[in-house]
Amino acid sequence: MSGHSKWANIKRKKGKNDAIRGKITTKIGREITIAVRMGGPDPIGNMRLKLALQKAKENNIPKDNIKRAIQKGAGATEGQNYEEIVYEGYGPAGVAVTVNVLTDNRNRAAAAVRHEFSKCGGNLGATGCVSWMFHNTGIFVVNRDQADEDQIMEVALDAGADDVKVSDEDYEIITTPEAFDAVEKALADNNIETEHASITMVPENTIKLTGEDAEKMERFVDALDELDDVQDVYHNAELPEEEE
């Protein structure tokens, strides 16, 4: 694991997405619908739905929107048929990038993603060209006012977490996907609230970008996020911390 905090990038991305609230609501609703279609409407036993609902909570998605998305997934209302596609390639400065897409039009999605890669000077690659650099990883973020360091270490590690990173503001708990439920339950049993919880793609190694390369990379990720069909963008760039 890199010492760089993945939560820093998550926070920065979330802050930018707050400016496009309607688009975020639509994307999360689509994710909830697909999760229900694949695994049913009960988040117990449906990890994908559980994580989508967690994302909805963190982004303050209205309950009515969540209810409609669940109903659509359960077949209570008509809806489009979406397919999942993962695009892989290289962005500015050779950064590895994977783009998760949910779309009802494969040709439209492919053209839009390819355009953004070309515009930034990068290129799409074959399936598997960069995915081997990333691993599914569970991440919990807990504000420091929720518990002291010894308690967090004991609760998380005893429940099967791999590591706990400590910063001035929060604790970042790292788990395997298999241990995610156990760690989540242990935190809840000890009344420790999480600020963020997800299973995400974490790179084995990162490329540190500065100056023009960093700015170009941020514009590239923002452009991909703006695409309606794009759900998530993962990369191995280590970007500078933004000023508060």
N, C-alpha and C positions, 0 to 999 in steps of 0.2 A: 504494500500500500504506500502510495506517495504521502508525504507529510503535508501536502497542500490540502486545505480544507475544501471538500466538494460542496459543503453547505454554502460557502461564500458565493459560488457560482449559481447555486439554486436560488439564493436570496436575490442576487442581482437579476436573474432571469424573471423571477416572480414579480419583482418591482416594475420591470419594464412591461410585463404582460398586464399589469393592473391598468395600464393606459388603454388597453383594448379589451375591456371587460366583456363586451358582447361576444367577441370571438372566442375568448377563453371559456365562457359559459357554454357555447355551442360545442366546442371540442370536448369538454369534460362530459357533457350530456351524451355525446356520441360514444365516448368510452364506456359510460355506464350502460348504455343500451347494448353494446356489443358484449360486455361482460355478462349481462343478464342472459342474452341469447346463448352464450357459450356455456354458462354454468348455473343458471337459475337465479331467482331474485333474492335468495338468502345469502348474505355476506359470510355467514358461517359455512365454511367449506368452499367458498368461492373467493379465493385470494384476489383475483383480478378485480372483482366488484368491490371488495373491501378497500383496496388501494384507490380505486376510482372515487369511492365515497369519501375517503380521507382527503383526496385532492380537492373534491368539491367543498368540503368543510373548510380547508385552508384558504380557498379562494372565495369564501362567503357566497356560494351559489345558493339562490333561493330554494326553499324546500319544494315549492311547486314545480320548479324545473327538474329537480331530482326525481320527483314522483312521476312526472311525465316520461322521463327517460327510462325509468324502470318499467313503466307500463308498456312503452314501445318495445322494449326488449322482450317482455313477457308475451307479446303478441296482442295486447289489448288495443293497440292502435296500429294503423298501417305505417310502414316506414320503408326507407330505401335499404337495399342490401349492400353492405359495405364489405370490402375485402382488405386484408392487411398485407402491406408490402414493406419490406425493409430495403432501403437504398444505401449503398456504401460507396465511399470514395475519399478523396483527399481535397482539403480546403487550402486556404492560404498557408504558406510556409510549410507545406507537407503535413498539415494536421490531419489526423484520421477522424472521419466523421461517419456516423450512421444516422439515418433519418427514418423514423417510424411513421408510416402513413396508414390512415384509414380512409378509403375512397370508394365512391360509387362509379368512378371513371378512371380506369388505370392509365389510359393514354394521356388524359389531362394531367394527372398527378406526375407521371414520368416526365412530361415536357416541362412542367413548372419547376420540378426539382433540378432537372438537368440544366435549365436556364440559369438558376441561381448558382450552381456549381461553376458554370462557364463564366458567368459575370464576375466571379471573385477570382478567376484565374485557376480554379481547381478543376477536378474532373471526376466523373462517376466511374466506379470500377466494377469488377465482377463480384457476384455474390461470394462473400467470405473473405474478400481482400483485406478488410480491416476488422471484421467482427471478432477475430481471434484475439485481438488486443484488449477486448473488454470482457468483464465478468459481471454476472448478475449479483448484486450486493444489496443487502438490507441496510438502511440508514435510519436511525432515530436521532432527532435533535431535541435536547432538553435544556431549557433555560436554567442558568445556575441557581436561580432563586427557588427551584423546585426541590433541590436536595444538595447535600454536601458531597464532595468528591468521593469520600470513602463509601458512602451509601450507594452512589451511582455505580461505582466499580463493583461492589459486592453484588448488587441486584442484577446488573447486566451480565457480568462474567459468570455468575452462578447459573444464570438462565441459558448460557450457551453462546453469548456474544463473543466475537473474536477479538475486539479491541474497543477501547474508549479513548477518544481524543479530547483533550481539555483545552478550552480557550478562555479568554477573559469573559466572554458573554455566555457561552453554552458548552454543553457536552455533546459530542458526536459519537454515537454508539454504532459500531460496525458489526454486522452479522452475515451469516450465509442466509440465502432464501429459506433453507430448511429450518433454521433457528428463529426466523422472524416472529412466528406466532408465539413461541415460548417467551421470547424477550418482551414482546408486546404485553402478554399476560402478566409477566412479572412486574413490569412498570405499573400497569393498572392496579395490580394487587397491592402495590406499595403507595398508591395514590400519587404517582409521579406522572404529570401531564407532559405530553410531547408537543413541541412546536411544529415538528415535521416528522412524517414517517412514510417511507416508500421503499420499494425494491427497484433499484435503478441500475444502469450500466456504468461501471467504474473502470477506467483504463488502467492497465498494468503500469504504464509509464506516461508521463506528461511532457509536452514540449512548451517551454516557457517563452511566451511572446511579449514583446514590448513595442512601443512606438507605433509605426504605421502598420506593422503586421498585426498587432493586437487590435487596432481600430478596424482593420479590414475584416478580421475574424469576427468581431462583435457585430459588424454590419451584416456579415454573411449569416450568422446565426439568427439575428433579428429578422432578416428577409425570409429565411426558411420558416421561422415561427409564424410569420404573417400569412403563410399559405394556408388556405382553409383545410386542405387534406392532411397537413402535417400535424401529428400528435406530439412527438417528442424528438429532440435533437440531442445526440450524445457526441462528445468529441474529447480529444486528449490534449487540448490546449490549456495551458496554465496562464490565465489572464490577470493583469494587474488589478489589485483591489481598488474599488472606486472610493472616492472621498465621500464621507457622510455629509 
